[in-house]
């Protein structure tokens, strides 16, 4: 067989059923082979390689398996980079394949040659350049193994043209071993015992569930663990949905734009039990003052994350599901003692959450067509299995705040990289992964326009998603910062030349609905849901709506501004306190 043939056959044996990308000169042999295997691998021809990479991410996040994207050499592979970097920051298992010039031309600045090994080295778990045709199967198998095992992440394969055309004379191995790649799955028993001792001593503990809980499919175990602890439970942005947000112990998402109850609980807690969370700056704020009163138990499969940002009292390296299982076993005899121990503590946090919700609901009722209203009404309409992807900006944080999820892998967003343009192609990928589920893209006018050309892909491949564009005519999050911290000096944020998004949808052969009043929105949502094809909602929301609470730059969680109940200070209040 030719190299391209063994490449495609190996992907099929690795159970790859979908592929997103764009062809080009040096990757033609690969696509020529793909032509004969369209019954086994569905190929989605995207309109930009960034869209392909984000679609692979959406597929991976929705399904929990490796998503695959491909581009040709030079600009094709370079255009995958944004999605690869996004996947790296959020621990998303994708396999990115880039064509490369023939091996005898590498290093000669040949047409469309780019050093993708150098470019992708810092944003992948690993990268490979295949130099021998016989190495193709084992390289793919190693790449898939590295992408999904341990802490997941992207792997890049550089595929020279002559390697695709070369003759394969070897065999496909049944399994591969990777020296040095041996993620720690099982925790140290002594560390578990130390954790149990802290848990039993704690008066005001909180449980923080990060994205790692979802990645490891540990959410059912987390549910059981939380009910034994009987303490407040919160999630990070990436962990949203890993614990049901309708559960009596849930107090929402913590961090920069998190629920006041969650941030209040962190500030006043004496023990943080943190699982699958890397303590990013969007979670902690100023780390010097984060969790000053609390001991910290940090559970993560990646030892490099433990102690990197926040000091830890009990580090536990291991798979989240296995660690939780063993903690449950150790705590089983103490379950009755814990059952009512923290009831007053939980009640205080829930009171703050309820008061904030009541005030927010009052605002939604008296205000016009706002992003709060858009998200709240969408939340009411969602079924438990529906998926919401997002772009990046204010709408993303409003979604985090006002849309409740009871299941994991239903909230698909860009966290660490904060990649505008993520929402639409990610929705496309999620729908390909789960075609029987409704998929909504909650987006902003700025974010949507970065990848809106994927509407053509959606039309061509009959992929039904529902983009909801919160159209405020500006880059909303940056505008909010400039309003609060730069005296409304709105530099470079106004989008005065937006298209009519409804007509844009029609230009692609899809449906479009423009919403200008609150009374029109729910009906538009229902129309879009009933339709058999993608319907774009252009929702004209208020231009100067802000998302609160909000953590100012270089601030501690205590300095969050604009809250309804606890954090009701302004930026001027924060500056006055700092001046003292």
C-alpha positions, 0 to 999 in steps of 0.5 A, a space after each residue: 500500500 501507499 503511505 496515504 492508504 495505510 494512514 487512512 486505514 490506521 485512522 479507521 482502525 483507531 475508530 476515527 469516523 469524522 474528519 474536518 479540514 481543507 485539502 491542498 497541494 501536498 496533502 492531495 495523496 491523503 485525500 485521494 485515498 480518503 475518496 475511497 473511504 467516505 463510507 467509513 470516515 465522514 469528511 467535512 470540508 470547512 471554509 477555514 482551517 481554524 474552523 476545522 480545528 475548533 470543530 474537532 474540539 467541539 466533537 471531542 468535548 461533546 463525545 469525549 474522544 479524539 477529534 481530528 482535523 487536517 490542513 495542507 502545508 504552509 498556511 493550511 497547517 498554520 491556520 490550524 494553530 489557533 485551534 491547536 493552542 485552544 485545545 492545549 489550554 483546555 486539555 482537549 484531545 485532538 489530532 491535527 494533521 498537516 501536510 508537509 513538503 517532501 523530505 528532500 525539500 524540508 529546510 530549503 524554504 520550498 513553496 508552502 513550507 513552514 516549520 510546523 514542528 517548531 511552531 506547534 512544539 509549545 502548544 501540543 502534548 507532542 508532535 511528530 514529523 513522519 520520515 519513514 512510510 513504515 512508521 505511519 501506523 505506529 506514529 498515529 497510534 502513539 499520537 492517539 494514545 498521547 492525546 487521550 490518556 492522562 491529561 488530554 491535549 492536542 498532538 500534531 503530525 507533520 506528513 511530508 508528501 513523499 511519505 504519503 506516496 512511499 510504499 508501505 511494507 510493514 504491518 499495523 501493530 496491535 498496540 504501541 508502548 511509549 517509553 516515558 509516557 506513563 501518567 499517574 492514575 492511582 493516588 498515594 494512599 498516605 495523601 488520601 489519608 491526609 485529605 480525609 483528616 482535613 475533611 473531618 476537621 473542616 468546619 466550612 469546606 467547599 468542593 471545587 469541581 474543575 474541567 478534569 472531573 468532566 474529562 475523566 467522566 467522574 461526574 457520577 462519582 463526584 455527585 456521590 462524594 458531594 452528598 457525603 461531604 454535604 458542603 457547598 459545591 461550585 465549579 470552574 468555567 470549564 467544569 460547568 455541568 460536572 455537578 448539577 446546577 439544580 442540586 441543593 448543594 450547588 452554588 454555581 460557578 466561581 471566579 472572575 465573573 462567577 456567582 457571588 455565593 461561590 466566591 463568598 464561600 471561597 473567601 470564607 472557607 477553611 478547606 478547599 477540596 479542589 478536583 481537576 482545576 488548575 487554579 488559573 488567574 480567572 479562578 483565583 484573582 490575586 493568588 497572594 490573597 486567595 484562600 487565605 483562611 483555607 487549607 487546600 487539597 488539590 487533586 489533579 492528574 497532571 503533577 505540574 499543575 499542583 502547587 504551580 499557582 496556589 500553595 497546596 497542603 495536600 497534593 494528590 496526583 491521580 485520575 479524578 474518578 479513581 481518587 474520588 472513589 477511594 476517598 468515598 471508601 475512606 469516608 464511608 464510616 464518617 458519612 453520618 457525622 458529615 451529614 448535618 455538620 455543614 448545614 448552617 454553612 450551606 444555608 448561608 451560601 444558598 441564601 446569598 445565591 437566592 438573594 442574588 437570583 431574586 435581584 437579577 430576576 427583578 432586573 431582567 423583568 424591568 430591563 429591555 432586550 438584554 443578554 441576561 434575558 437572552 440567556 435566561 430564556 434559553 435556559 428555560 427552553 433547553 432539555 437536559 441533553 441539549 448542548 450550548 457552545 459559545 464564542 468568547 466575550 460578554 455573552 459567554 459570561 452571561 451564559 455561564 451565569 444564567 444558563 443552568 446545566 444538569 449534565 456534563 459535556 453540554 457546556 462547550 466553551 473556550 476557557 484558557 485561550 479565550 478564542 473568539 470565533 470558537 462558538 460556531 465551528 465548535 457547535 458544528 463539531 458537536 452536532 456531527 458528534 451527536 446528531 440527535 441533540 439540539 446544539 445552540 451557539 451562544 455568540 457575540 457579533 464580534 466573535 461570530 464574524 471571525 468564523 461565520 464563513 462556516 455557515 457555508 459548511 453547515 449548509 453544504 453538509 446539512 448540519 443543523 445548529 442554532 446560532 444566537 448572536 447577541 448583537 450589541 454593535 461592539 466588542 462587549 467585554 473590552 467595552 465594559 473594561 473601558 467603561 469601568 476602568 478607562 472612563 468610557 474611552 471607547 477605543 477600537 471596540 465599536 462595530 458600526 459596520 455589522 452586516 444584517 446577520 439574518 440576511 447573511 444567513 439567507 445568503 448562505 441558503 439558511 434561515 435568519 430571524 432578526 429579533 428587536 423586542 423581548 416579545 419576539 425572542 422566545 418565539 424565534 427560539 421555538 421557530 429555530 428549534 422546530 426547523 430542520 435546518 440551521 436558523 440564525 438569530 440576530 438578537 439586537 441586545 442593549 449596547 451598554 449592558 455589563 456582566 457582574 460580578 467582575 474581578 478588576 485587573 490585579 485584584 483579589 476575590 474580595 475586590 470583585 465589583 458590581 455584585 447584587 448582594 455581597 460584592 456591591 462595590 464600584 471600581 472607585 471603592 476598590 481604588 480607595 481601599 487600595 489607597 488606604 
